[in-house]
């Protein structure tokens, strides 16, 4: 199976979701570095499920998809939507808080760039026949 832009982007998406999912499943208290205090076992379990489990599930999907060319286009769209969702809700969160901490702005910019690249790739990829 040849390497191309779409396969690389799908694989890269899987690697990024794998990294964050594994990291936050194994060390949920890492979020304390950005001010999120996990004060109960329920909070720790929920971080493991949400930040760990959801991201690991997406990683598995992208790793499977990178081996199936007919899945590239839907995978690019799924990755774009997931990352755009992070960015949109981060922006709305900053608006609701009436505050834009530099770290949150930095994450937002990364999310906008990543989602834009994925949407561009999706739009310029031909649908499989």
N, C-alpha and C positions, 0 to 999 in steps of 0.2 A: 504494500500500500504506500503510495507516494506521499511525501511530506509537502504540504502546501500551507498557505496562510490560514485557511479555515481550520485545518487540523491542528495547527500550532496554537491558534487562539483557543480552541476548545480544550486542548491539553493544558494550556496555561491557566485557563479558568479552573479546571479541575485541580491543578496544583495549588492555586491560591486558596480555593475553598478547602482543600485538604489541610493545608498549613494552618489556617485559622481554626478550622473545626477541631483538628487534633490538639492544637495548642490550648484552645479554650475548654475543650473537654477535660484535658489532663490538668490544666492549671486555671480553673475558672477565676481564681483570685487575681489573675493577671489584669482583669478589668479594674482593679483597684488603682492601677497606675494611671487611669484616666478619670479617677474620682468616683467610680461605681463601687460602693461598699456592699459586700455580701454579708449581711448580718444574721442570716438564718440558714439552716440547712435547706429549706425550701428554695431559697434564692440560689444557692450553689447548685442544687439539682436542676433548677430551671435554666440556669446558664449552661450547664452541661447539655441539657436537652435541646435548647434553642440555638445557642451559638455553636455547640459541638455537634449535636445530632443532625440538625438541619443542614449545616455546612458540609458535614461528612457525607450525608445523603446526596447532596448536589455534586460533591466531588466524585462519588461513585458513578452518578449519571454521566458526568462529563468524561470520565475515563472510559466508560463503555462506549459513549458516543464517538470518541476520537477514533475508534476502530471501525466505524460504520459511516462511510461517506454520505449516505442518504440522511444521516442524523445531524450533519454539520450545521445546516441552516437552522433547524429548530433549536439546536443547542446554542448557537450564537444568540438567537433571540431570547432564549431562556436566561442565559447569562446576563445579557443586556438588561432584561427586566429585573432580575434579582439585584443587580448592582445599582440600576436606576432607582429601584425601590429604597435601597439604603440611602442614596443621595437625596431623593425627594423627601423622605421622612426626616433626614438629618436637617435639611433646609427648613422644613416646617417646624421641626423641634426648636431650631434656633430662633425662628420667627415667634413662636409661642413663648419662648423664654425671654424674648427681647434682648438676646445676647448672642454674640458670635465668637466664642472662644477660639483662639488661633488654631488649636489642635483640631477642633471640629471643622473649621474652614478648610484646613489642610486635607482632612479626610474627604470632605465634600468635593474639593477640586479633583482629587484622585478618582472619586466615584464618577464625576462628570466626564472626565477624560476616558476612563475605562468603558463606561457605558456608550460614549460617543464612538469609540473605536469599534466596539462590538456591533453597534447599530449600523455603522458604515459597512462593516464586513458582511453583515446580514443582508443589507440592501444591494450589495454588489456581487452577491453569490447567487448563481442561478439555482432555481428550485430543481430538485431531481425529477426526472421524468418517470 
